[in-house]
């Protein structure tokens, strides 16, 4: 299309250039929203790659995606990422798996399942918060600011998890010492 003197520049641009520019702007917006949610630059690439697996061609669907944090500390990982209901669900599932007569095998099965599935629930949390931020404003900068408020992580989870785990470790040590005392008295 030739440039015509009375037409705005946007109407004289080639359609592919306009499409490419719109795609670049949309990609920058999506990156800004994800960055506002993650709020950890060193983790951005992992979340971008992982979340891309959950949304193929604009369609959300589950995909197996591994997280060592979810494998070892599922409940705390989900609380840290503000995925409260999934955290509660995984906690309940962990309790149920621990009650199965499989012993450690049941716990290991749960841990593997959680390690591959929990990131999807963080993605679902991101999508819900993104919709909430987008409903609050038409302005993309305001949306990103809203996502910074809604998203992120809880640092208190790390502290609480550390305290609880230390207390549990102390309890296990005390239990072993008490068991040793009881067994030594029986001899």
C-alpha positions in Angstrom: 0.0 0.0 0.0 1.4 3.4 -0.9 1.6 6.2 1.6 -1.1 8.6 0.8 -0.7 12.2 2.1 -4.2 12.4 3.7 -4.1 9.0 5.5 -2.9 8.5 9.1 0.3 6.5 9.3 -1.5 3.6 11.1 -3.7 3.1 8.0 -0.8 3.1 5.6 1.3 0.5 7.5 1.4 -3.0 6.0 -1.0 -5.4 7.7 1.8 -7.8 8.8 3.7 -4.9 10.4 0.6 -3.9 12.4 -0.1 -7.5 13.4 3.6 -8.0 14.5 3.5 -4.7 16.5 0.2 -5.7 18.2 1.7 -9.1 19.0 4.8 -7.5 20.5 2.7 -5.1 22.6 0.6 -8.0 23.8 3.7 -10.1 24.6 5.2 -7.2 26.6 1.9 -6.8 28.5 1.7 -10.5 29.3 5.4 -10.5 30.5 4.7 -7.4 32.7 1.7 -9.1 34.2 3.6 -12.3 34.9 6.5 -10.4 36.3 4.2 -8.5 38.6 2.7 -11.8 39.8 6.0 -13.6 40.3 8.0 -10.6 41.7 11.2 -12.6 41.6 13.3 -11.8 38.5 15.4 -15.0 39.0 12.2 -17.1 38.8 10.5 -15.3 35.9 11.8 -17.5 33.1 10.7 -20.7 34.9 7.2 -19.4 35.5 7.0 -18.1 31.9 8.1 -21.4 30.4 5.9 -23.4 32.8 2.8 -21.3 32.4 3.2 -21.4 28.6 2.7 -25.2 28.9 -0.7 -24.6 30.6 -2.0 -22.3 27.8 -1.6 -23.6 24.3 -3.1 -21.4 21.6 -5.2 -19.5 24.1 -6.7 -22.7 25.6 -6.0 -23.4 29.3 -5.4 -27.1 30.1 -3.4 -29.2 32.5 0.1 -30.3 31.7 2.6 -32.1 33.8 5.2 -29.6 35.0 7.8 -30.4 37.6 8.7 -28.4 40.7 11.1 -29.5 43.4 9.5 -27.1 45.8 6.1 -28.7 45.2 7.6 -32.1 45.5 9.2 -31.5 48.9 6.9 -28.9 50.5 3.7 -28.8 48.5 1.5 -27.1 51.2 4.1 -24.4 51.9 4.9 -23.9 48.2 1.2 -23.2 47.5 0.7 -21.0 50.5 3.9 -19.0 49.5 2.4 -18.4 46.1 -1.0 -17.4 47.6 -2.8 -20.5 46.2 -4.8 -21.0 49.4 -7.6 -23.5 48.4 -5.2 -25.8 46.5 -2.9 -25.7 49.5 -5.7 -26.9 51.7 -6.6 -29.6 49.2 -3.1 -30.9 48.9 -2.8 -30.9 52.7 -5.9 -33.0 52.9 -4.6 -35.3 50.2 -1.3 -35.6 52.0 -3.1 -36.7 55.2 -5.1 -39.2 53.3 -2.0 -40.7 51.5 -0.3 -40.9 54.9 -3.2 -43.0 56.2 -3.0 -45.5 53.4 -1.4 -48.8 54.4 1.4 -48.1 51.8 3.6 -46.3 54.4 6.4 -44.4 52.8 5.5 -45.6 49.3 2.1 -43.8 49.7 3.9 -40.6 50.8 6.4 -40.9 47.9 3.5 -41.4 45.4 1.8 -38.2 46.8 5.0 -36.2 46.6 5.6 -37.2 43.0 2.0 -36.4 42.0 2.3 -33.0 43.9 5.6 -32.2 42.3 4.1 -32.5 38.8 0.6 -31.0 39.4 0.9 -28.2 42.0 2.5 -25.7 39.6 -0.8 -25.9 37.6 -2.7 -24.6 40.6 -0.3 -21.6 40.9 -1.0 -20.9 37.2 -4.8 -21.1 38.0 -4.2 -18.6 40.8 -2.3 -16.3 38.4 -5.2 -16.5 35.9 -7.8 -15.6 38.5 -5.7 -12.7 39.8 -5.1 -11.5 36.3 -8.8 -11.5 35.5 -9.4 -9.5 38.7 -6.7 -7.0 37.9 -8.0 -6.6 34.3 -11.6 -6.1 35.5 -10.4 -3.3 37.8 -9.1 -1.1 35.0 -8.7 -0.6 31.3 -5.2 0.9 31.7 -2.4 -1.6 31.3 -0.2 0.2 33.8 -2.9 0.2 36.4 -3.5 -3.5 35.7 0.2 -4.3 36.3 0.1 -2.3 39.5 -3.0 -4.2 40.6 -1.3 -7.5 39.9 1.7 -6.4 42.0 -0.7 -5.9 44.9 -2.6 -9.1 44.3 0.2 -11.4 43.3 3.6 -12.0 44.7 4.4 -14.3 47.6 4.2 -14.5 51.3 7.6 -14.3 53.1 5.9 -15.2 56.4 5.3 -18.7 55.0 9.0 -19.3 54.9 9.4 -18.3 58.6 6.3 -20.3 59.8 7.4 -23.4 57.8 10.9 -23.1 59.3 9.6 -22.8 62.8 7.2 -25.7 62.5 9.8 -27.9 60.9 12.3 -27.1 63.6 9.7 -27.9 66.3 8.9 -31.1 64.5 12.5 -32.1 64.4 12.9 -31.3 68.1 9.8 -33.5 68.8 11.3 -36.4 66.8 14.6 -36.1 68.7 12.8 -36.0 72.0 10.7 -39.0 71.0 13.9 -41.0 70.0 15.6 -40.0 73.3 12.5 -41.1 75.3 12.4 -44.3 73.3 16.0 -44.9 74.1 15.4 -44.3 77.8 12.5 -46.7 77.9 14.3 -49.4 76.0 17.4 -49.1 78.2 15.3 -49.4 81.4 13.7 -52.7 80.1 17.1 -54.4 79.8 
